[in-house]
Amino acid sequence: MGKQPNLSELLPLFEAHADFSLTEAQYAEKTGAALPKDASYLLKKSAVARFAAEKGYVLSLNERTVSFKKN
């Protein structure tokens, strides 16, 4: 199992209530952990997917760039 991400650095992005995207490198820099390799897990069950859902966002993935869209 990979390193647990520190999602607190993403909080200001979620609190802006706007759509945003992070490359794999940006995500790793902000959270201290790599994106999960399994796309289905990343989008549905990962810590960042659950955190995003709590903030009213859904994730999408485009070539290892994760996008967050406000519901």
Secondary structure, DSSP 8 states (H G I E B T S, - for coil): ------GGGGHHHHHTTS-EEEEHHHHHHHHSS---S-HHHHHHTSHHHHHHHHTTEEEEEETTEEEEEE-
